[in-house]
């Protein structure tokens, strides 16, 4: 038994001894590696550790330069004491003390264009006190209808439209081998103008004379003068007559169209531009600036006056450009012959550009009617440009105005506080009144119960 104990003690001593002896060399090796990495990170070459520094203590330090401690810099030492030296280093750490480059201005003004971005329409003031009957002559809507349709874009000559893609920005890493899938999150549509061509409009046997020529940019309302024709049967019944409205060759031209595609591949953001183009012989692609939308014939019956009066045919169009779903997009990095790399984006199903159109067709008749209104109900807003731009107040006047403004704010704040206090007081008074009412009701109920028991 004693031999086993001695053997066990001997085995324990042999296991612990090597671990204790290997701690100090590994620590020294770690310190040397850290010093070397720090020197490499700051771009400095390691120097001798014996430098001529003046210190007021007896410690050993590891410095990389010869310096006198007169500046506000902190050094890492290997001794067991903390030092905050004010030293002036002679070595160059690329720290330059320069004055800030600023433009000195004697006067600064606020931006006067600090108005809100949104504003409501004018709100006329009309009340029974200032309203009176007014006779006017205006157009009355005799009948109206709306067409809602959409169509795909084509090239100006009617050819199939394709898009030529240019990758303009890639923020993030992209694998160089093979293609990666890109998810298109947003499509921004940019254009300069939309031109609507109404084509040829007919109204059965009625003659239509356009009041203004069509095909102007940003024009969405078109009116035509129509000579009336009497229908005795419908006129005797006090009704209008139904005629067939038909519009052929309606087209919309979008000028200078460019699509901006914003997508992502993982955490990498991709931005590309899509230009309308057509395919030529041999697979070549030729860009075109404009795209066209050709709509089918719009036709429906509409009611017109049956007493032979002339009327106005009004067409109002509303357009909305959009794109269909872009399901799949592929991005790859291509290296050309000059060893320069660029990115290419491919959409297998291409881009479907869609124009949604809403056409409101109405027949208007000129009539004299009486309305209830006020002649001076609309007050124009006064725009004081001089006081907004020019300020000739003295410093004392400006301070007084600021003080008055702050006083008004404080007064409004106090008024709101008093109003809230009165509201709380009224609420507490109502609560106390309800509590007293409940107490009286309970007292009456108890009295009635006691009276019943005595009987």
ABEGO torsion letter per residue (X at the ends): XAAAAAAAAAAAAAAAAAAAAAAAAAAAAAAAAAAAAAAAAAGBBBBBABBBBBBABBBBBBBABBBBBABBBBBBBABABBBBBBBBBABBAGBBBBBBBBBBBABBBBBABABBABBBBBBBBBBAAABBBBBBBBBBBABBBBBBBBBBBBBAAGBBBBBBBBBABBBEBBBABEBBBBBBABBBBBBABBBBBAEBBBBEABBBBBABBBGBBGBABBBBBBBBBBBAAAAAAGBBBBBBBBBBGBBBBBBGBBBBBBBBBEABBBBBBBBBBBBBBGGBBBBBABBBBBBBBBBBBBBBBAAGBBBBBBBBBBBBBBBBBBABBBBBBBBBAAGBBBBBBBBAAEBBBBBBBBBBBBBBBBBBBBBBBBAAABBBBBBBAAAAABBABBAAAAAAAAAAAAAAAAAAAAAAAAAAAAAAAAAAAAAAAAAAAAAAAAAAAAAAAAAAAAX
